Amino acid sequence: MRKIKEMNIPVAKPLCDIHNNICYYMKKQNVVLNTKQCHNLEQLINHAENPKEIMSLLETKMVKQTKIETVLRLLCLFSVTQSGLKQEQFDHLRRVFLMCYGYQEVATLCNLQDSGILRVRDKGFDWSDIKEVSYLNTTNPALEI
């Protein structure tokens, strides 16, 4: 049998302190990085330039188990800025959300749907179609003088 050496506490304590300080610093940096990533994603959602990229980033956030409140806020922001999600987008995001956070969250999604914050886009209302024919479109030749 091997003899187990006794721990030298005066030597081990500084090493444990260094280890704890490094862990604390890394956790703090991850929180700052996650906050910056969420802010960048919010900006991307507000500009609504690439819905496929937004969906991919949202899915990544869910798989990484980002705080549920953050993910729900981003999902709702995405839905509101898109005037609702297309049916396939809605189903996909809902499926990924439930797989990542558990089926006990079905009630949460139902409540968000009932409130109209997270919803499927109406078939008769598509903002991109309306924007093209409205007076807000500056490329409309009828508006040019």
C-alpha positions as CSV (number, residue, x, y, z in Angstrom):
1,M,0.0,0.0,0.0
2,R,1.0,3.5,-0.7
3,K,1.3,5.9,2.1
4,I,-0.9,9.0,1.7
5,K,1.0,12.2,2.3
6,E,-0.5,14.6,4.7
7,M,-1.6,17.9,3.1
8,N,0.5,20.9,3.9
9,I,-2.1,23.5,4.6
10,P,0.1,26.6,4.5
11,V,1.2,25.5,1.0
12,A,-2.2,24.5,-0.3
13,K,-4.2,27.6,0.9
14,P,-2.5,30.1,-1.5
15,L,-3.0,27.6,-4.4
16,C,-6.7,27.3,-3.5
17,D,-7.1,31.1,-3.3
18,I,-5.5,31.5,-6.7
19,H,-7.8,28.8,-8.1
20,N,-10.9,30.5,-6.6
21,N,-9.9,33.9,-7.9
22,I,-9.3,32.6,-11.5
23,C,-12.8,30.9,-11.4
24,Y,-14.4,34.0,-10.2
25,Y,-12.7,36.1,-12.9
26,M,-13.7,33.6,-15.6
27,K,-17.4,33.6,-14.5
28,K,-17.5,37.4,-14.4
29,Q,-16.0,37.6,-18.0
30,N,-18.6,35.0,-19.2
31,V,-21.4,37.1,-17.8
32,V,-20.1,40.3,-19.5
33,L,-19.6,38.4,-22.8
34,N,-23.1,36.9,-22.7
35,T,-24.6,40.4,-22.0
36,K,-22.7,41.8,-25.0
37,Q,-23.9,38.9,-27.2
38,C,-27.5,39.4,-26.1
39,H,-27.3,43.2,-26.8
40,N,-25.9,42.5,-30.3
41,L,-28.7,40.0,-30.9
42,E,-31.3,42.5,-29.7
43,Q,-29.9,45.0,-32.2
44,L,-30.0,42.4,-35.0
45,I,-33.6,41.6,-34.1
46,N,-34.6,45.3,-34.1
47,H,-33.1,45.8,-37.6
48,A,-34.7,42.5,-38.8
49,E,-32.2,42.1,-41.6
50,N,-31.8,38.3,-41.6
51,P,-34.5,36.2,-39.9
52,K,-32.6,32.9,-40.5
53,E,-29.5,34.2,-38.8
54,I,-31.7,35.5,-35.9
55,M,-33.4,32.1,-35.6
56,S,-30.0,30.3,-35.6
57,L,-28.6,32.7,-32.8
58,L,-31.8,32.2,-30.7
59,E,-31.5,28.4,-31.1
60,T,-27.8,28.6,-30.0
61,K,-28.8,30.6,-26.9
62,M,-31.4,28.0,-26.0
63,V,-29.0,25.1,-26.5
64,K,-26.4,26.8,-24.3
65,Q,-29.1,27.0,-21.6
66,T,-29.1,30.8,-21.4
67,K,-31.4,32.1,-18.6
68,I,-35.0,31.4,-19.6
69,E,-36.0,35.0,-19.0
70,T,-33.5,36.2,-21.5
71,V,-34.4,33.7,-24.1
72,L,-38.2,34.5,-23.7
73,R,-37.5,38.2,-23.9
74,L,-35.6,37.7,-27.2
75,L,-38.2,35.4,-28.6
76,C,-41.0,37.9,-27.8
77,L,-38.9,40.8,-29.3
78,F,-38.4,38.7,-32.5
79,S,-42.1,38.0,-32.7
80,V,-43.2,41.6,-32.1
81,T,-40.7,43.1,-34.6
82,Q,-41.7,40.6,-37.3
83,S,-45.4,41.2,-36.7
84,G,-45.6,37.5,-35.7
85,L,-43.6,34.6,-36.8
86,K,-44.2,32.4,-39.9
87,Q,-45.8,29.1,-38.9
88,E,-42.7,27.0,-39.6
89,Q,-40.5,29.5,-37.7
90,F,-42.9,29.5,-34.8
91,D,-43.1,25.7,-34.6
92,H,-39.4,25.2,-34.8
93,L,-38.5,27.8,-32.1
94,R,-41.2,26.4,-29.8
95,R,-40.0,22.8,-30.3
96,V,-36.4,23.8,-29.6
97,F,-37.4,25.9,-26.6
98,L,-39.4,23.0,-25.1
99,M,-36.6,20.5,-25.7
100,C,-34.0,22.7,-24.0
101,Y,-36.0,24.0,-21.1
102,G,-38.5,21.2,-20.5
103,Y,-42.1,20.5,-21.2
104,Q,-43.2,22.1,-18.0
105,E,-42.7,25.4,-19.9
106,V,-45.7,24.7,-22.2
107,A,-47.9,26.9,-20.0
108,T,-45.4,29.7,-20.3
109,L,-45.5,29.6,-24.1
110,C,-49.3,29.3,-24.0
111,N,-49.6,32.4,-21.8
112,L,-47.3,34.4,-24.1
113,Q,-49.4,33.3,-27.1
114,D,-52.7,34.2,-25.3
115,S,-51.3,37.7,-24.6
116,G,-50.3,38.1,-28.3
117,I,-46.7,38.8,-27.6
118,L,-45.5,35.5,-29.1
119,R,-47.7,34.7,-32.1
120,V,-48.0,33.3,-35.6
121,R,-48.1,35.9,-38.3
122,D,-51.6,36.5,-39.8
123,K,-51.9,35.2,-43.3
124,G,-53.5,38.4,-44.5
125,F,-51.1,40.7,-42.9
126,D,-47.5,40.7,-44.2
127,W,-45.6,43.9,-43.4
128,S,-43.1,43.5,-46.2
129,D,-46.0,43.4,-48.8
130,I,-47.6,46.4,-47.2
131,K,-44.4,48.3,-47.0
132,E,-43.8,47.8,-50.8
133,V,-47.1,49.4,-51.8
134,S,-47.3,52.1,-49.1
135,Y,-46.2,55.7,-49.3
136,L,-43.4,54.8,-46.9
137,N,-41.5,53.2,-49.7
138,T,-39.3,56.0,-51.2
139,T,-38.6,53.9,-54.3
140,N,-42.2,54.3,-55.4
141,P,-42.1,56.1,-58.8
142,A,-45.5,57.7,-58.2
143,L,-44.0,59.7,-55.4
144,E,-41.1,61.1,-57.4
145,I,-41.5,64.5,-58.9
